[in-house]
Amino acid sequence: MSKKNRLDKKQQAKEQKQPKVRDVFVARPFAGLAAETELVALRELVPAATAPLTLAPEYAEKYGDRQITLATILPMAWPALTKTDGRILLGLQRHERSGDVNRDLAVALLCALEGEPGAPVNVPPLPGEGPRLGDLLVDAPLDITVHEGFDFWLDADQERDAEVSASLDAANASVYPTVRMAAAPAAYWCRVPEKAHVRWVLADSEDVALNALARLSAAGELKLTDETKFAGMFRAHGLLVPVWDLPSAPEAGAWEESLAAVAARYAAAKAVDEPLTADQRRARQGLLGRQLTLR
C-alpha cells in the first residue's frame, strides 16, 4: 500500500470517528424569551444598536464577571469578538448561520468565553446540540441603545489608522436613521430615501396576529393616519412584522400617538373570540397577498 493510500485511510478513519452534526430548523428560535421581539427586531430591522447581557449564575460562576454586549452587527459580520480586557461583543447579524439562530448565538458566546481575550473567536458552522441563550443568560428584556453609526466597535482611546477610519466611514455611510418607538414594544421608525417606515414586530403567534390585523383592515382601522399607508407585512423568525409607509417628514416622535392608537386597536381586536366575518376573511386573504420581502 502506498504512503498516500495509508494517509487517506487514516483520514477516513478519523472522519468516521467524529460525530456528524445535523442542522435543525427552528422556525421561532427566540420563543419563550422575554426579549423575543426585540431580538428579532435587532436582527432584521435595526442597523446599529447594542444591549448589555448578563450571564446566568451557573455560567457567571464558571467564567467570572464578564462584560457582554449584544450588537446588531460586528466588523466583517463576525459572530463574536473579545477585547484584550475580556469584554465580549456578540453579533446578531452574521453571514453564516444554521437553522437555529438561537443556538448559533449561544455557541458563539461560549466560544468567546472559552477563548483568549483579544484573540479571534472561532465558531463552528453548525452548532450541534447544547445550551441555548435562555440557559446561558439571565432572561430579561433588553436595554437597547440605538446608535447613529458603528463607532461602538472601537474603544474611545483606540487609535484609528487610515484603513480603520475608511472602513468605519464606509459602514457608517450605510446606516439609515432609525429610532426605537415608545408606543409599542419592538417598533422602529426609520427614514429611507424619499420616505419613512414604521415596522413593528408582533409578539403573538402568526394566526392570532393575522386575525387581529384582518379585523382592523376590514374596519378601515389599520392605517396610522390618513397620510400614511399600510404597506404590508413580512415574516421574521416566526413572527409577523407589519409595515407602514410614512412621509419622509416629520420625525419619529410625531408618530408615537398614532402608533399607540393602532396598538390599542390591535390589542382589542386580538381579544375578540368570535370567528372572522366574511369581510374579515377577505381582508385576511388580502393581507396574505401583501407580504413583503425585506431588503
C-alpha positions as CSV (number, residue, x, y, z in Angstrom):
1,M,0.0,0.0,0.0
2,S,1.4,3.4,-1.0
3,K,2.0,6.1,1.6
4,K,-0.8,8.2,0.0
5,N,-3.3,5.4,0.4
6,R,-2.3,4.9,4.1
7,L,-2.8,8.6,4.8
8,D,-6.2,8.6,3.0
9,K,-7.3,5.6,5.1
10,K,-6.2,7.3,8.3
11,Q,-8.1,10.5,7.3
12,Q,-11.2,8.5,6.6
13,A,-11.0,6.6,9.9
14,K,-10.6,10.0,11.7
15,E,-13.6,11.4,9.9
16,Q,-15.7,8.3,10.8
17,K,-14.9,8.7,14.5
18,Q,-16.1,12.4,14.5
19,P,-19.8,12.6,15.3
20,K,-21.8,14.2,12.5
21,V,-23.5,17.4,13.3
22,R,-27.0,17.8,11.9
23,D,-28.6,21.1,11.1
24,V,-32.0,21.6,12.7
25,F,-34.5,24.2,11.6
26,V,-36.3,26.2,14.4
27,A,-39.0,28.5,12.9
28,R,-39.3,30.6,16.0
29,P,-35.9,30.4,17.6
30,F,-36.4,33.0,20.3
31,A,-39.8,31.8,21.5
32,G,-40.1,31.9,25.3
33,L,-37.5,34.6,25.8
34,A,-38.6,37.9,27.4
35,A,-36.7,39.7,24.6
36,E,-38.0,37.6,21.7
37,T,-39.5,40.5,19.7
38,E,-36.5,42.8,20.3
39,L,-34.1,40.1,19.3
40,V,-36.0,39.7,16.0
41,A,-36.1,43.5,15.5
42,L,-32.3,43.8,16.1
43,R,-31.6,41.0,13.7
44,E,-33.9,42.2,10.9
45,L,-34.7,45.9,11.3
46,V,-32.1,47.9,13.1
47,P,-28.7,48.7,11.5
48,A,-26.7,49.8,14.6
49,A,-27.6,49.1,18.2
50,T,-26.3,47.4,21.4
51,A,-27.6,46.0,24.6
52,P,-25.9,44.6,27.7
53,L,-26.3,40.9,28.5
54,T,-25.9,39.1,31.9
55,L,-24.6,35.6,32.3
56,A,-26.8,33.2,34.2
57,P,-25.4,32.4,37.7
58,E,-24.1,29.0,36.7
59,Y,-22.1,30.4,33.8
60,A,-21.0,33.6,35.7
61,E,-19.5,31.3,38.4
62,K,-17.6,29.4,35.7
63,Y,-16.4,32.3,33.6
64,G,-16.4,35.1,36.0
65,D,-17.9,38.6,35.8
66,R,-17.5,39.2,32.0
67,Q,-19.0,42.3,30.4
68,I,-21.0,41.0,27.4
69,T,-22.7,43.3,24.8
70,L,-25.1,42.2,22.2
71,A,-24.6,44.1,18.9
72,T,-26.6,44.2,15.8
73,I,-23.6,43.6,13.7
74,L,-19.8,43.4,14.2
75,P,-16.9,44.2,11.7
76,M,-16.9,41.7,8.8
77,A,-20.2,40.3,10.3
78,W,-18.1,38.3,12.8
79,P,-20.2,36.1,15.2
80,A,-18.3,37.5,18.2
81,L,-15.2,39.3,19.2
82,T,-13.3,39.7,22.5
83,K,-11.4,42.7,23.7
84,T,-8.0,42.3,25.4
85,D,-9.6,43.1,28.8
86,G,-12.0,40.2,28.4
87,R,-15.1,42.2,27.2
88,I,-17.2,40.3,24.7
89,L,-19.3,41.6,21.8
90,L,-21.8,39.1,20.4
91,G,-23.1,39.8,16.8
92,L,-26.7,39.1,15.9
93,Q,-26.4,39.7,12.1
94,R,-23.8,37.4,10.5
95,H,-23.1,35.7,7.2
96,E,-23.0,32.0,8.3
97,R,-26.0,30.7,10.2
98,S,-27.6,27.3,10.8
99,G,-31.3,26.6,11.0
100,D,-31.4,27.6,14.7
101,V,-30.3,31.2,15.2
102,N,-30.7,30.9,19.0
103,R,-28.2,28.1,19.1
104,D,-25.8,29.9,16.8
105,L,-25.7,32.8,19.2
106,A,-25.2,30.5,22.2
107,V,-22.3,28.7,20.6
108,A,-20.7,32.0,19.5
109,L,-20.9,33.2,23.1
110,L,-19.5,30.0,24.5
111,C,-16.6,30.1,22.1
112,A,-15.9,33.7,23.1
113,L,-16.0,32.8,26.8
114,E,-13.6,29.9,26.3
115,G,-11.2,31.7,24.1
116,E,-8.3,34.0,25.0
117,P,-9.2,37.7,25.4
118,G,-8.3,39.6,22.3
119,A,-7.9,36.5,20.1
120,P,-10.1,35.8,17.1
121,V,-13.3,33.8,18.1
122,N,-13.6,30.6,16.0
123,V,-17.2,29.4,15.7
124,P,-18.2,26.1,14.1
125,P,-20.6,26.4,11.0
126,L,-23.1,24.1,12.6
127,P,-23.6,24.4,16.4
128,G,-25.0,21.0,17.2
129,E,-26.8,20.3,20.5
130,G,-26.2,22.2,23.6
131,P,-27.3,25.1,25.8
132,R,-29.3,27.9,24.3
133,L,-29.5,31.6,25.1
134,G,-32.1,31.0,27.8
135,D,-29.7,28.7,29.6
136,L,-26.6,31.0,29.3
137,L,-28.2,34.3,30.1
138,V,-30.5,35.9,32.6
139,D,-33.8,36.1,30.8
140,A,-34.9,39.7,30.8
141,P,-35.9,42.5,28.4
142,L,-33.1,44.2,26.6
143,D,-31.9,47.7,27.5
144,I,-31.3,48.8,23.9
145,T,-29.2,51.7,22.7
146,V,-29.7,52.7,19.0
147,H,-26.5,54.2,17.5
148,E,-26.1,56.6,14.6
149,G,-23.2,54.5,13.4
150,F,-20.7,51.8,14.3
151,D,-18.3,53.7,16.4
152,F,-19.1,51.4,19.2
153,W,-16.9,48.8,17.5
154,L,-13.9,50.7,18.8
155,D,-12.9,51.8,22.2
156,A,-12.8,55.5,22.9
157,D,-9.0,55.5,23.3
158,Q,-8.3,53.1,20.4
159,E,-6.1,54.5,17.7
160,R,-7.6,54.7,14.2
161,D,-5.3,54.5,11.3
162,A,-6.4,55.3,7.7
163,E,-7.6,51.8,6.9
164,V,-9.7,51.6,10.1
165,S,-11.2,55.0,9.6
166,A,-12.0,54.3,6.0
167,S,-13.7,51.0,6.9
168,L,-15.7,52.7,9.7
169,D,-16.7,55.6,7.5
170,A,-18.0,53.2,4.8
171,A,-20.0,51.2,7.4
172,N,-21.5,54.4,8.9
173,A,-22.5,55.6,5.5
174,S,-24.8,52.6,5.1
175,V,-26.8,53.4,8.2
176,Y,-30.2,55.0,7.7
177,P,-31.7,57.0,10.6
178,T,-33.5,54.6,13.0
179,V,-35.5,55.4,16.2
180,R,-36.9,53.0,18.7
181,M,-40.6,53.8,19.3
182,A,-42.0,54.1,22.8
183,A,-45.6,53.5,21.8
184,A,-45.2,49.7,21.2
185,P,-42.5,47.2,22.0
186,A,-40.1,46.2,19.2
187,A,-41.4,49.0,16.9
188,Y,-38.9,51.1,15.0
189,W,-39.2,54.2,12.8
190,C,-36.7,54.6,10.0
191,R,-36.1,57.1,7.2
192,V,-35.0,55.7,3.8
193,P,-34.6,57.8,0.6
194,E,-37.8,59.7,-0.2
195,K,-40.0,58.2,2.6
196,A,-40.0,56.7,6.1
197,H,-41.4,53.5,7.7
198,V,-42.7,52.2,11.0
199,R,-42.1,48.5,11.4
200,W,-43.5,46.6,14.4
201,V,-42.6,43.0,15.4
202,L,-45.7,41.5,16.9
203,A,-45.3,39.1,19.8
204,D,-48.3,36.9,19.0
205,S,-48.4,33.7,17.0
206,E,-49.0,34.2,13.3
207,D,-52.6,33.1,13.3
208,V,-53.5,35.4,16.3
209,A,-51.7,38.3,14.8
210,L,-53.1,37.8,11.3
211,N,-56.7,37.6,12.5
212,A,-56.3,40.7,14.6
213,L,-54.8,42.6,11.7
214,A,-57.6,41.3,9.4
215,R,-60.3,42.7,11.9
216,L,-58.6,46.1,11.8
217,S,-58.2,46.0,8.0
218,A,-61.9,45.2,7.5
219,A,-62.9,48.0,9.8
220,G,-60.6,50.5,8.0
221,E,-58.5,51.0,11.2
222,L,-55.1,49.7,10.1
223,K,-53.6,53.0,8.9
224,L,-51.6,55.1,11.4
225,T,-53.2,58.3,9.9
226,D,-54.8,59.3,6.7
227,E,-51.5,60.4,5.3
228,T,-49.9,57.0,5.9
229,K,-50.2,53.7,4.0
230,F,-50.3,50.2,5.4
231,A,-47.6,48.7,3.1
232,G,-48.0,45.0,4.1
233,M,-46.1,42.7,6.4
234,F,-43.3,40.1,6.4
235,R,-42.4,37.1,8.5
236,A,-39.2,37.2,10.6
237,H,-38.2,34.2,12.8
238,G,-41.8,33.0,13.1
239,L,-43.3,36.4,13.9
240,L,-45.3,38.9,11.8
241,V,-43.9,42.4,11.1
242,P,-46.5,44.9,9.8
243,V,-45.0,47.9,7.9
244,W,-46.4,51.4,7.4
245,D,-45.2,53.8,4.8
246,L,-44.9,57.4,6.0
247,P,-43.9,60.8,4.6
248,S,-40.2,61.5,5.0
249,A,-41.1,64.2,7.5
250,P,-41.9,64.7,10.3
251,E,-39.5,62.8,12.7
252,A,-40.3,59.6,14.7
253,G,-41.8,61.4,17.7
254,A,-44.7,62.7,15.6
255,W,-46.0,59.2,15.0
256,E,-46.0,57.9,18.6
257,E,-49.6,58.9,19.3
258,S,-51.0,57.3,16.2
259,L,-48.9,54.1,16.7
260,A,-50.2,53.9,20.3
261,A,-53.7,54.1,19.0
262,V,-53.1,51.3,16.5
263,A,-51.5,49.2,19.2
264,A,-54.6,49.7,21.4
265,R,-56.9,48.8,18.5
266,Y,-54.8,45.7,17.8
267,A,-55.0,44.6,21.4
268,A,-58.8,44.9,21.4
269,A,-59.1,43.0,18.1
270,K,-56.9,40.3,19.4
271,A,-59.2,39.8,22.4
272,V,-62.2,39.1,20.2
273,D,-63.3,35.4,20.4
274,E,-65.8,35.3,17.6
275,P,-64.9,33.8,14.2
276,L,-63.9,36.2,11.4
277,T,-66.8,37.6,9.4
278,A,-66.9,37.2,5.6
279,D,-65.4,40.7,5.2
280,Q,-62.7,40.0,7.7
281,R,-61.8,36.7,6.0
282,R,-61.5,38.6,2.7
283,A,-59.3,41.2,4.5
284,R,-57.2,38.3,5.8
285,Q,-56.6,36.9,2.3
286,G,-55.7,40.4,1.2
287,L,-53.1,40.7,3.9
288,L,-51.6,37.4,2.9
289,G,-51.3,38.7,-0.6
290,R,-49.4,41.8,0.5
291,Q,-46.5,40.1,2.1
292,L,-43.2,42.0,1.7
293,T,-39.7,40.9,1.1
294,L,-37.3,42.7,3.5
295,R,-34.4,44.3,1.7
